[in-house]
Amino acid sequence: MKDYSLEVQKLFLEFMMQDAQSYVRVQNIFNEENFDRTLRSTAKFIREHCDQHKTLPDRKQVRAVTNVDLQEIPDINEGHLDW
């Protein structure tokens, strides 16, 4: 069984926020209810923003609305995104 700790779940959100393609890859299976309750509102905000505005929110928007700071991941490559 895989361990989806709070840190791993936050990292998933950070990867999704890295670029629109990352979000598009998972949007059909993305469900905020699968996230820890501390990240659920963040995941919901990202999904709703994408649904309404057809673009990812800015990290500053995410932080302002949900009080969760999603970091940019430097030097990311396709292998990271496949994870």
PDB file of N, CA, C and O in Angstrom:
ATOM      1  N   MET A   1       0.839  -1.177   0.000  1.00  0.00           N
ATOM      2  CA  MET A   1       0.000   0.000   0.000  1.00  0.00           C
ATOM      3  C   MET A   1       0.890   1.248   0.000  1.00  0.00           C
ATOM      4  O   MET A   1       1.867   1.325   0.746  1.00  0.00           O
ATOM      5  N   LYS A   2       0.546   2.202  -0.830  1.00  0.00           N
ATOM      6  CA  LYS A   2       1.329   3.430  -0.904  1.00  0.00           C
ATOM      7  C   LYS A   2       0.957   4.362   0.233  1.00  0.00           C
ATOM      8  O   LYS A   2      -0.188   4.406   0.684  1.00  0.00           O
ATOM      9  N   ASP A   3       1.962   5.111   0.683  1.00  0.00           N
ATOM     10  CA  ASP A   3       1.745   6.097   1.737  1.00  0.00           C
ATOM     11  C   ASP A   3       1.538   7.461   1.104  1.00  0.00           C
ATOM     12  O   ASP A   3       2.457   8.027   0.511  1.00  0.00           O
ATOM     13  N   TYR A   4       0.337   7.981   1.230  1.00  0.00           N
ATOM     14  CA  TYR A   4       0.021   9.310   0.714  1.00  0.00           C
ATOM     15  C   TYR A   4      -0.076  10.276   1.881  1.00  0.00           C
ATOM     16  O   TYR A   4      -1.151  10.769   2.224  1.00  0.00           O
ATOM     17  N   SER A   5       1.078  10.530   2.480  1.00  0.00           N
ATOM     18  CA  SER A   5       1.147  11.429   3.623  1.00  0.00           C
ATOM     19  C   SER A   5       0.740  12.843   3.202  1.00  0.00           C
ATOM     20  O   SER A   5       0.586  13.133   2.016  1.00  0.00           O
ATOM     21  N   LEU A   6       0.576  13.692   4.173  1.00  0.00           N
ATOM     22  CA  LEU A   6       0.227  15.087   3.913  1.00  0.00           C
ATOM     23  C   LEU A   6       1.259  15.734   2.996  1.00  0.00           C
ATOM     24  O   LEU A   6       0.896  16.472   2.080  1.00  0.00           O
ATOM     25  N   GLU A   7       2.524  15.470   3.231  1.00  0.00           N
ATOM     26  CA  GLU A   7       3.588  16.045   2.394  1.00  0.00           C
ATOM     27  C   GLU A   7       3.515  15.533   0.953  1.00  0.00           C
ATOM     28  O   GLU A   7       3.731  16.301   0.015  1.00  0.00           O
ATOM     29  N   VAL A   8       3.216  14.261   0.770  1.00  0.00           N
ATOM     30  CA  VAL A   8       3.091  13.706  -0.585  1.00  0.00           C
ATOM     31  C   VAL A   8       1.887  14.332  -1.284  1.00  0.00           C
ATOM     32  O   VAL A   8       1.966  14.674  -2.463  1.00  0.00           O
ATOM     33  N   GLN A   9       0.786  14.483  -0.576  1.00  0.00           N
ATOM     34  CA  GLN A   9      -0.403  15.092  -1.160  1.00  0.00           C
ATOM     35  C   GLN A   9      -0.136  16.544  -1.562  1.00  0.00           C
ATOM     36  O   GLN A   9      -0.567  16.983  -2.628  1.00  0.00           O
ATOM     37  N   LYS A  10       0.565  17.278  -0.723  1.00  0.00           N
ATOM     38  CA  LYS A  10       0.914  18.662  -1.046  1.00  0.00           C
ATOM     39  C   LYS A  10       1.822  18.696  -2.271  1.00  0.00           C
ATOM     40  O   LYS A  10       1.679  19.564  -3.131  1.00  0.00           O
ATOM     41  N   LEU A  11       2.745  17.761  -2.348  1.00  0.00           N
ATOM     42  CA  LEU A  11       3.637  17.681  -3.501  1.00  0.00           C
ATOM     43  C   LEU A  11       2.847  17.403  -4.781  1.00  0.00           C
ATOM     44  O   LEU A  11       3.168  17.962  -5.829  1.00  0.00           O
ATOM     45  N   PHE A  12       1.826  16.556  -4.717  1.00  0.00           N
ATOM     46  CA  PHE A  12       0.959  16.320  -5.873  1.00  0.00           C
ATOM     47  C   PHE A  12       0.352  17.645  -6.358  1.00  0.00           C
ATOM     48  O   PHE A  12       0.339  17.927  -7.556  1.00  0.00           O
ATOM     49  N   LEU A  13      -0.145  18.447  -5.420  1.00  0.00           N
ATOM     50  CA  LEU A  13      -0.732  19.738  -5.783  1.00  0.00           C
ATOM     51  C   LEU A  13       0.319  20.660  -6.393  1.00  0.00           C
ATOM     52  O   LEU A  13       0.039  21.375  -7.355  1.00  0.00           O
ATOM     53  N   GLU A  14       1.510  20.645  -5.841  1.00  0.00           N
ATOM     54  CA  GLU A  14       2.588  21.477  -6.378  1.00  0.00           C
ATOM     55  C   GLU A  14       2.959  21.057  -7.798  1.00  0.00           C
ATOM     56  O   GLU A  14       3.203  21.909  -8.653  1.00  0.00           O
ATOM     57  N   PHE A  15       3.002  19.748  -8.053  1.00  0.00           N
ATOM     58  CA  PHE A  15       3.278  19.264  -9.399  1.00  0.00           C
ATOM     59  C   PHE A  15       2.177  19.692 -10.358  1.00  0.00           C
ATOM     60  O   PHE A  15       2.462  20.119 -11.477  1.00  0.00           O
ATOM     61  N   MET A  16       0.924  19.583  -9.932  1.00  0.00           N
ATOM     62  CA  MET A  16      -0.192  19.986 -10.784  1.00  0.00           C
ATOM     63  C   MET A  16      -0.137  21.462 -11.113  1.00  0.00           C
ATOM     64  O   MET A  16      -0.484  21.868 -12.222  1.00  0.00           O
ATOM     65  N   MET A  17       0.296  22.269 -10.156  1.00  0.00           N
ATOM     66  CA  MET A  17       0.369  23.703 -10.360  1.00  0.00           C
ATOM     67  C   MET A  17       1.564  24.107 -11.229  1.00  0.00           C
ATOM     68  O   MET A  17       1.669  25.262 -11.644  1.00  0.00           O
ATOM     69  N   GLN A  18       2.450  23.172 -11.497  1.00  0.00           N
ATOM     70  CA  GLN A  18       3.667  23.490 -12.239  1.00  0.00           C
ATOM     71  C   GLN A  18       3.358  23.960 -13.661  1.00  0.00           C
ATOM     72  O   GLN A  18       3.981  24.893 -14.167  1.00  0.00           O
ATOM     73  N   ASP A  19       2.392  23.302 -14.293  1.00  0.00           N
ATOM     74  CA  ASP A  19       1.971  23.743 -15.628  1.00  0.00           C
ATOM     75  C   ASP A  19       0.602  23.164 -15.937  1.00  0.00           C
ATOM     76  O   ASP A  19       0.159  22.209 -15.300  1.00  0.00           O
ATOM     77  N   ALA A  20      -0.051  23.742 -16.904  1.00  0.00           N
ATOM     78  CA  ALA A  20      -1.412  23.335 -17.237  1.00  0.00           C
ATOM     79  C   ALA A  20      -1.480  21.880 -17.689  1.00  0.00           C
ATOM     80  O   ALA A  20      -2.459  21.191 -17.403  1.00  0.00           O
ATOM     81  N   GLN A  21      -0.455  21.408 -18.390  1.00  0.00           N
ATOM     82  CA  GLN A  21      -0.454  20.018 -18.853  1.00  0.00           C
ATOM     83  C   GLN A  21      -0.510  19.027 -17.689  1.00  0.00           C
ATOM     84  O   GLN A  21      -1.148  17.979 -17.784  1.00  0.00           O
ATOM     85  N   SER A  22       0.157  19.366 -16.605  1.00  0.00           N
ATOM     86  CA  SER A  22       0.130  18.492 -15.427  1.00  0.00           C
ATOM     87  C   SER A  22      -1.293  18.372 -14.886  1.00  0.00           C
ATOM     88  O   SER A  22      -1.735  17.288 -14.505  1.00  0.00           O
ATOM     89  N   TYR A  23      -1.992  19.484 -14.858  1.00  0.00           N
ATOM     90  CA  TYR A  23      -3.376  19.452 -14.377  1.00  0.00           C
ATOM     91  C   TYR A  23      -4.275  18.703 -15.359  1.00  0.00           C
ATOM     92  O   TYR A  23      -5.113  17.901 -14.947  1.00  0.00           O
ATOM     93  N   VAL A  24      -4.105  18.961 -16.642  1.00  0.00           N
ATOM     94  CA  VAL A  24      -4.931  18.301 -17.657  1.00  0.00           C
ATOM     95  C   VAL A  24      -4.786  16.786 -17.569  1.00  0.00           C
ATOM     96  O   VAL A  24      -5.755  16.053 -17.770  1.00  0.00           O
ATOM     97  N   ARG A  25      -3.595  16.326 -17.272  1.00  0.00           N
ATOM     98  CA  ARG A  25      -3.344  14.883 -17.166  1.00  0.00           C
ATOM     99  C   ARG A  25      -4.207  14.215 -16.089  1.00  0.00           C
ATOM    100  O   ARG A  25      -4.602  13.058 -16.236  1.00  0.00           O
ATOM    101  N   VAL A  26      -4.491  14.933 -15.029  1.00  0.00           N
ATOM    102  CA  VAL A  26      -5.194  14.312 -13.897  1.00  0.00           C
ATOM    103  C   VAL A  26      -6.614  14.821 -13.681  1.00  0.00           C
ATOM    104  O   VAL A  26      -7.313  14.318 -12.802  1.00  0.00           O
ATOM    105  N   GLN A  27      -7.056  15.797 -14.453  1.00  0.00           N
ATOM    106  CA  GLN A  27      -8.325  16.435 -14.146  1.00  0.00           C
ATOM    107  C   GLN A  27      -9.510  15.470 -14.143  1.00  0.00           C
ATOM    108  O   GLN A  27     -10.454  15.681 -13.382  1.00  0.00           O
ATOM    109  N   ASN A  28      -9.494  14.423 -14.965  1.00  0.00           N
ATOM    110  CA  ASN A  28     -10.615  13.492 -15.010  1.00  0.00           C
ATOM    111  C   ASN A  28     -10.700  12.598 -13.785  1.00  0.00           C
ATOM    112  O   ASN A  28     -11.762  12.047 -13.497  1.00  0.00           O
ATOM    113  N   ILE A  29      -9.610  12.446 -13.065  1.00  0.00           N
ATOM    114  CA  ILE A  29      -9.629  11.625 -11.847  1.00  0.00           C
ATOM    115  C   ILE A  29      -9.422  12.459 -10.591  1.00  0.00           C
ATOM    116  O   ILE A  29      -9.413  11.931  -9.479  1.00  0.00           O
ATOM    117  N   PHE A  30      -9.255  13.760 -10.774  1.00  0.00           N
ATOM    118  CA  PHE A  30      -8.985  14.660  -9.657  1.00  0.00           C
ATOM    119  C   PHE A  30     -10.236  14.831  -8.806  1.00  0.00           C
ATOM    120  O   PHE A  30     -11.296  15.205  -9.308  1.00  0.00           O
ATOM    121  N   ASN A  31     -10.104  14.556  -7.523  1.00  0.00           N
ATOM    122  CA  ASN A  31     -11.227  14.688  -6.594  1.00  0.00           C
ATOM    123  C   ASN A  31     -10.674  15.214  -5.274  1.00  0.00           C
ATOM    124  O   ASN A  31      -9.889  14.542  -4.605  1.00  0.00           O
ATOM    125  N   GLU A  32     -11.087  16.407  -4.912  1.00  0.00           N
ATOM    126  CA  GLU A  32     -10.558  17.014  -3.683  1.00  0.00           C
ATOM    127  C   GLU A  32     -10.883  16.209  -2.433  1.00  0.00           C
ATOM    128  O   GLU A  32     -10.205  16.351  -1.415  1.00  0.00           O
ATOM    129  N   GLU A  33     -11.909  15.367  -2.492  1.00  0.00           N
ATOM    130  CA  GLU A  33     -12.271  14.547  -1.338  1.00  0.00           C
ATOM    131  C   GLU A  33     -11.201  13.502  -1.018  1.00  0.00           C
ATOM    132  O   GLU A  33     -11.182  12.949   0.082  1.00  0.00           O
ATOM    133  N   ASN A  34     -10.320  13.233  -1.964  1.00  0.00           N
ATOM    134  CA  ASN A  34      -9.241  12.267  -1.745  1.00  0.00           C
ATOM    135  C   ASN A  34      -8.057  12.865  -0.990  1.00  0.00           C
ATOM    136  O   ASN A  34      -7.132  12.143  -0.616  1.00  0.00           O
ATOM    137  N   PHE A  35      -8.078  14.168  -0.767  1.00  0.00           N
ATOM    138  CA  PHE A  35      -6.989  14.846  -0.076  1.00  0.00           C
ATOM    139  C   PHE A  35      -7.278  14.954   1.415  1.00  0.00           C
ATOM    140  O   PHE A  35      -8.430  14.938   1.850  1.00  0.00           O
ATOM    141  N   ASP A  36      -6.218  15.064   2.172  1.00  0.00           N
ATOM    142  CA  ASP A  36      -6.325  15.310   3.598  1.00  0.00           C
ATOM    143  C   ASP A  36      -7.180  16.555   3.814  1.00  0.00           C
ATOM    144  O   ASP A  36      -7.161  17.469   2.990  1.00  0.00           O
ATOM    145  N   ARG A  37      -7.921  16.595   4.900  1.00  0.00           N
ATOM    146  CA  ARG A  37      -8.840  17.719   5.140  1.00  0.00           C
ATOM    147  C   ARG A  37      -8.121  19.065   5.160  1.00  0.00           C
ATOM    148  O   ARG A  37      -8.728  20.090   4.849  1.00  0.00           O
ATOM    149  N   THR A  38      -6.841  19.077   5.520  1.00  0.00           N
ATOM    150  CA  THR A  38      -6.093  20.340   5.555  1.00  0.00           C
ATOM    151  C   THR A  38      -5.763  20.857   4.154  1.00  0.00           C
ATOM    152  O   THR A  38      -5.449  22.037   3.990  1.00  0.00           O
ATOM    153  N   LEU A  39      -5.829  19.989   3.145  1.00  0.00           N
ATOM    154  CA  LEU A  39      -5.539  20.389   1.763  1.00  0.00           C
ATOM    155  C   LEU A  39      -6.782  20.383   0.877  1.00  0.00           C
ATOM    156  O   LEU A  39      -6.726  20.803  -0.279  1.00  0.00           O
ATOM    157  N   ARG A  40      -7.889  19.912   1.413  1.00  0.00           N
ATOM    158  CA  ARG A  40      -9.108  19.754   0.615  1.00  0.00           C
ATOM    159  C   ARG A  40      -9.581  21.082   0.012  1.00  0.00           C
ATOM    160  O   ARG A  40      -9.949  21.130  -1.162  1.00  0.00           O
ATOM    161  N   SER A  41      -9.572  22.149   0.801  1.00  0.00           N
ATOM    162  CA  SER A  41     -10.045  23.436   0.276  1.00  0.00           C
ATOM    163  C   SER A  41      -9.099  23.962  -0.810  1.00  0.00           C
ATOM    164  O   SER A  41      -9.538  24.640  -1.739  1.00  0.00           O
ATOM    165  N   THR A  42      -7.828  23.656  -0.695  1.00  0.00           N
ATOM    166  CA  THR A  42      -6.857  24.058  -1.712  1.00  0.00           C
ATOM    167  C   THR A  42      -7.119  23.311  -3.014  1.00  0.00           C
ATOM    168  O   THR A  42      -7.168  23.915  -4.085  1.00  0.00           O
ATOM    169  N   ALA A  43      -7.286  22.005  -2.917  1.00  0.00           N
ATOM    170  CA  ALA A  43      -7.569  21.198  -4.102  1.00  0.00           C
ATOM    171  C   ALA A  43      -8.884  21.642  -4.748  1.00  0.00           C
ATOM    172  O   ALA A  43      -8.983  21.725  -5.972  1.00  0.00           O
ATOM    173  N   LYS A  44      -9.882  21.925  -3.927  1.00  0.00           N
ATOM    174  CA  LYS A  44     -11.179  22.375  -4.447  1.00  0.00           C
ATOM    175  C   LYS A  44     -11.038  23.725  -5.146  1.00  0.00           C
ATOM    176  O   LYS A  44     -11.608  23.925  -6.219  1.00  0.00           O
ATOM    177  N   PHE A  45     -10.291  24.648  -4.554  1.00  0.00           N
ATOM    178  CA  PHE A  45     -10.096  25.956  -5.165  1.00  0.00           C
ATOM    179  C   PHE A  45      -9.419  25.819  -6.524  1.00  0.00           C
ATOM    180  O   PHE A  45      -9.833  26.469  -7.483  1.00  0.00           O
ATOM    181  N   ILE A  46      -8.398  24.995  -6.621  1.00  0.00           N
ATOM    182  CA  ILE A  46      -7.693  24.788  -7.891  1.00  0.00           C
ATOM    183  C   ILE A  46      -8.670  24.245  -8.936  1.00  0.00           C
ATOM    184  O   ILE A  46      -8.728  24.752 -10.056  1.00  0.00           O
ATOM    185  N   ARG A  47      -9.435  23.217  -8.569  1.00  0.00           N
ATOM    186  CA  ARG A  47     -10.383  22.618  -9.517  1.00  0.00           C
ATOM    187  C   ARG A  47     -11.434  23.626  -9.959  1.00  0.00           C
ATOM    188  O   ARG A  47     -11.698  23.765 -11.153  1.00  0.00           O
ATOM    189  N   GLU A  48     -12.033  24.327  -9.005  1.00  0.00           N
ATOM    190  CA  GLU A  48     -13.084  25.293  -9.343  1.00  0.00           C
ATOM    191  C   GLU A  48     -12.545  26.439 -10.205  1.00  0.00           C
ATOM    192  O   GLU A  48     -13.206  26.881 -11.145  1.00  0.00           O
ATOM    193  N   HIS A  49     -11.350  26.910  -9.879  1.00  0.00           N
ATOM    194  CA  HIS A  49     -10.743  27.986 -10.668  1.00  0.00           C
ATOM    195  C   HIS A  49     -10.520  27.520 -12.104  1.00  0.00           C
ATOM    196  O   HIS A  49     -10.823  28.248 -13.049  1.00  0.00           O
ATOM    197  N   CYS A  50      -9.999  26.329 -12.265  1.00  0.00           N
ATOM    198  CA  CYS A  50      -9.757  25.789 -13.609  1.00  0.00           C
ATOM    199  C   CYS A  50     -11.069  25.603 -14.371  1.00  0.00           C
ATOM    200  O   CYS A  50     -11.147  25.913 -15.560  1.00  0.00           O
ATOM    201  N   ASP A  51     -12.089  25.102 -13.694  1.00  0.00           N
ATOM    202  CA  ASP A  51     -13.390  24.915 -14.332  1.00  0.00           C
ATOM    203  C   ASP A  51     -13.986  26.243 -14.782  1.00  0.00           C
ATOM    204  O   ASP A  51     -14.517  26.340 -15.889  1.00  0.00           O
ATOM    205  N   GLN A  52     -13.904  27.255 -13.945  1.00  0.00           N
ATOM    206  CA  GLN A  52     -14.541  28.541 -14.226  1.00  0.00           C
ATOM    207  C   GLN A  52     -13.738  29.418 -15.178  1.00  0.00           C
ATOM    208  O   GLN A  52     -14.311  30.103 -16.025  1.00  0.00           O
ATOM    209  N   HIS A  53     -12.421  29.401 -15.044  1.00  0.00           N
ATOM    210  CA  HIS A  53     -11.588  30.340 -15.790  1.00  0.00           C
ATOM    211  C   HIS A  53     -10.711  29.696 -16.857  1.00  0.00           C
ATOM    212  O   HIS A  53     -10.016  30.391 -17.597  1.00  0.00           O
ATOM    213  N   LYS A  54     -10.743  28.370 -16.935  1.00  0.00           N
ATOM    214  CA  LYS A  54      -9.977  27.618 -17.943  1.00  0.00           C
ATOM    215  C   LYS A  54      -8.478  27.870 -17.861  1.00  0.00           C
ATOM    216  O   LYS A  54      -7.768  27.808 -18.864  1.00  0.00           O
ATOM    217  N   THR A  55      -8.010  28.153 -16.657  1.00  0.00           N
ATOM    218  CA  THR A  55      -6.579  28.337 -16.420  1.00  0.00           C
ATOM    219  C   THR A  55      -6.288  28.044 -14.956  1.00  0.00           C
ATOM    220  O   THR A  55      -7.171  28.143 -14.104  1.00  0.00           O
ATOM    221  N   LEU A  56      -5.053  27.686 -14.674  1.00  0.00           N
ATOM    222  CA  LEU A  56      -4.649  27.455 -13.291  1.00  0.00           C
ATOM    223  C   LEU A  56      -4.600  28.776 -12.534  1.00  0.00           C
ATOM    224  O   LEU A  56      -4.262  29.807 -13.114  1.00  0.00           O
ATOM    225  N   PRO A  57      -4.931  28.758 -11.255  1.00  0.00           N
ATOM    226  CA  PRO A  57      -4.761  29.977 -10.466  1.00  0.00           C
ATOM    227  C   PRO A  57      -3.276  30.229 -10.234  1.00  0.00           C
ATOM    228  O   PRO A  57      -2.460  29.313 -10.336  1.00  0.00           O
ATOM    229  N   ASP A  58      -2.941  31.447  -9.928  1.00  0.00           N
ATOM    230  CA  ASP A  58      -1.584  31.798  -9.535  1.00  0.00           C
ATOM    231  C   ASP A  58      -1.354  31.287  -8.107  1.00  0.00           C
ATOM    232  O   ASP A  58      -2.293  31.200  -7.317  1.00  0.00           O
ATOM    233  N   ARG A  59      -0.121  30.957  -7.788  1.00  0.00           N
ATOM    234  CA  ARG A  59       0.184  30.480  -6.428  1.00  0.00           C
ATOM    235  C   ARG A  59      -0.203  31.518  -5.369  1.00  0.00           C
ATOM    236  O   ARG A  59      -0.596  31.157  -4.260  1.00  0.00           O
ATOM    237  N   LYS A  60      -0.091  32.801  -5.708  1.00  0.00           N
ATOM    238  CA  LYS A  60      -0.481  33.845  -4.758  1.00  0.00           C
ATOM    239  C   LYS A  60      -1.985  33.816  -4.516  1.00  0.00           C
ATOM    240  O   LYS A  60      -2.437  34.072  -3.400  1.00  0.00           O
ATOM    241  N   GLN A  61      -2.760  33.508  -5.545  1.00  0.00           N
ATOM    242  CA  GLN A  61      -4.204  33.361  -5.372  1.00  0.00           C
ATOM    243  C   GLN A  61      -4.506  32.195  -4.444  1.00  0.00           C
ATOM    244  O   GLN A  61      -5.330  32.309  -3.536  1.00  0.00           O
ATOM    245  N   VAL A  62      -3.835  31.074  -4.677  1.00  0.00           N
ATOM    246  CA  VAL A  62      -4.053  29.891  -3.843  1.00  0.00           C
ATOM    247  C   VAL A  62      -3.753  30.223  -2.388  1.00  0.00           C
ATOM    248  O   VAL A  62      -4.535  29.887  -1.499  1.00  0.00           O
ATOM    249  N   ARG A  63      -2.628  30.879  -2.142  1.00  0.00           N
ATOM    250  CA  ARG A  63      -2.244  31.230  -0.772  1.00  0.00           C
ATOM    251  C   ARG A  63      -3.242  32.212  -0.147  1.00  0.00           C
ATOM    252  O   ARG A  63      -3.604  32.066   1.021  1.00  0.00           O
ATOM    253  N   ALA A  64      -3.685  33.204  -0.913  1.00  0.00           N
ATOM    254  CA  ALA A  64      -4.609  34.209  -0.387  1.00  0.00           C
ATOM    255  C   ALA A  64      -5.962  33.601  -0.035  1.00  0.00           C
ATOM    256  O   ALA A  64      -6.573  33.977   0.964  1.00  0.00           O
ATOM    257  N   VAL A  65      -6.425  32.669  -0.850  1.00  0.00           N
ATOM    258  CA  VAL A  65      -7.755  32.094  -0.642  1.00  0.00           C
ATOM    259  C   VAL A  65      -7.737  30.942   0.353  1.00  0.00           C
ATOM    260  O   VAL A  65      -8.665  30.800   1.149  1.00  0.00           O
ATOM    261  N   THR A  66      -6.688  30.115   0.318  1.00  0.00           N
ATOM    262  CA  THR A  66      -6.694  28.885   1.132  1.00  0.00           C
ATOM    263  C   THR A  66      -5.675  28.873   2.263  1.00  0.00           C
ATOM    264  O   THR A  66      -5.700  27.985   3.116  1.00  0.00           O
ATOM    265  N   ASN A  67      -4.781  29.854   2.272  1.00  0.00           N
ATOM    266  CA  ASN A  67      -3.730  29.926   3.289  1.00  0.00           C
ATOM    267  C   ASN A  67      -2.750  28.750   3.209  1.00  0.00           C
ATOM    268  O   ASN A  67      -2.119  28.388   4.202  1.00  0.00           O
ATOM    269  N   VAL A  68      -2.634  28.165   2.025  1.00  0.00           N
ATOM    270  CA  VAL A  68      -1.671  27.093   1.788  1.00  0.00           C
ATOM    271  C   VAL A  68      -0.672  27.603   0.761  1.00  0.00           C
ATOM    272  O   VAL A  68      -1.053  28.097  -0.300  1.00  0.00           O
ATOM    273  N   ASP A  69       0.595  27.480   1.081  1.00  0.00           N
ATOM    274  CA  ASP A  69       1.663  27.973   0.209  1.00  0.00           C
ATOM    275  C   ASP A  69       2.204  26.813  -0.621  1.00  0.00           C
ATOM    276  O   ASP A  69       2.941  25.967  -0.113  1.00  0.00           O
ATOM    277  N   LEU A  70       1.835  26.779  -1.897  1.00  0.00           N
ATOM    278  CA  LEU A  70       2.344  25.761  -2.809  1.00  0.00           C
ATOM    279  C   LEU A  70       3.590  26.296  -3.493  1.00  0.00           C
ATOM    280  O   LEU A  70       3.552  27.338  -4.147  1.00  0.00           O
ATOM    281  N   GLN A  71       4.682  25.584  -3.340  1.00  0.00           N
ATOM    282  CA  GLN A  71       5.975  26.022  -3.858  1.00  0.00           C
ATOM    283  C   GLN A  71       6.141  25.643  -5.331  1.00  0.00           C
ATOM    284  O   GLN A  71       5.590  24.648  -5.800  1.00  0.00           O
ATOM    285  N   GLU A  72       6.908  26.456  -6.041  1.00  0.00           N
ATOM    286  CA  GLU A  72       7.303  26.105  -7.398  1.00  0.00           C
ATOM    287  C   GLU A  72       8.391  25.046  -7.301  1.00  0.00           C
ATOM    288  O   GLU A  72       9.214  25.073  -6.386  1.00  0.00           O
ATOM    289  N   ILE A  73       8.392  24.120  -8.241  1.00  0.00           N
ATOM    290  CA  ILE A  73       9.387  23.055  -8.254  1.00  0.00           C
ATOM    291  C   ILE A  73      10.390  23.368  -9.359  1.00  0.00           C
ATOM    292  O   ILE A  73      10.064  23.254 -10.540  1.00  0.00           O
ATOM    293  N   PRO A  74      11.610  23.763  -8.984  1.00  0.00           N
ATOM    294  CA  PRO A  74      12.607  24.105 -10.006  1.00  0.00           C
ATOM    295  C   PRO A  74      13.168  22.857 -10.684  1.00  0.00           C
ATOM    296  O   PRO A  74      13.170  21.767 -10.112  1.00  0.00           O
ATOM    297  N   ASP A  75      13.634  23.037 -11.892  1.00  0.00           N
ATOM    298  CA  ASP A  75      14.320  21.976 -12.644  1.00  0.00           C
ATOM    299  C   ASP A  75      13.483  20.710 -12.796  1.00  0.00           C
ATOM    300  O   ASP A  75      14.001  19.597 -12.702  1.00  0.00           O
ATOM    301  N   ILE A  76      12.205  20.888 -13.027  1.00  0.00           N
ATOM    302  CA  ILE A  76      11.322  19.729 -13.201  1.00  0.00           C
ATOM    303  C   ILE A  76      11.482  19.190 -14.623  1.00  0.00           C
ATOM    304  O   ILE A  76      11.713  19.951 -15.563  1.00  0.00           O
ATOM    305  N   ASN A  77      11.356  17.869 -14.768  1.00  0.00           N
ATOM    306  CA  ASN A  77      11.419  17.276 -16.096  1.00  0.00           C
ATOM    307  C   ASN A  77      10.270  16.284 -16.286  1.00  0.00           C
ATOM    308  O   ASN A  77       9.502  16.038 -15.356  1.00  0.00           O
ATOM    309  N   GLU A  78      10.154  15.733 -17.454  1.00  0.00           N
ATOM    310  CA  GLU A  78       9.040  14.838 -17.775  1.00  0.00           C
ATOM    311  C   GLU A  78       8.991  13.620 -16.846  1.00  0.00           C
ATOM    312  O   GLU A  78       7.905  13.153 -16.501  1.00  0.00           O
ATOM    313  N   GLY A  79      10.139  13.111 -16.444  1.00  0.00           N
ATOM    314  CA  GLY A  79      10.171  11.979 -15.523  1.00  0.00           C
ATOM    315  C   GLY A  79       9.529  12.316 -14.176  1.00  0.00           C
ATOM    316  O   GLY A  79       8.850  11.481 -13.579  1.00  0.00           O
ATOM    317  N   HIS A  80       9.747  13.534 -13.707  1.00  0.00           N
ATOM    318  CA  HIS A  80       9.112  13.963 -12.464  1.00  0.00           C
ATOM    319  C   HIS A  80       7.598  13.984 -12.636  1.00  0.00           C
ATOM    320  O   HIS A  80       6.860  13.524 -11.765  1.00  0.00           O
ATOM    321  N   LEU A  81       7.139  14.522 -13.770  1.00  0.00           N
ATOM    322  CA  LEU A  81       5.710  14.650 -13.993  1.00  0.00           C
ATOM    323  C   LEU A  81       5.051  13.289 -14.179  1.00  0.00           C
ATOM    324  O   LEU A  81       3.888  13.121 -13.813  1.00  0.00           O
ATOM    325  N   ASP A  82       5.759  12.321 -14.734  1.00  0.00           N
ATOM    326  CA  ASP A  82       5.199  10.968 -14.883  1.00  0.00           C
ATOM    327  C   ASP A  82       4.939  10.318 -13.533  1.00  0.00           C
ATOM    328  O   ASP A  82       4.063   9.462 -13.413  1.00  0.00           O
ATOM    329  N   TRP A  83       5.696  10.720 -12.516  1.00  0.00           N
ATOM    330  CA  TRP A  83       5.500  10.183 -11.173  1.00  0.00           C
ATOM    331  C   TRP A  83       4.115  10.486 -10.694  1.00  0.00           C
ATOM    332  O   TRP A  83       3.753  10.114  -9.578  1.00  0.00           O
TER     333      TRP A  83
END
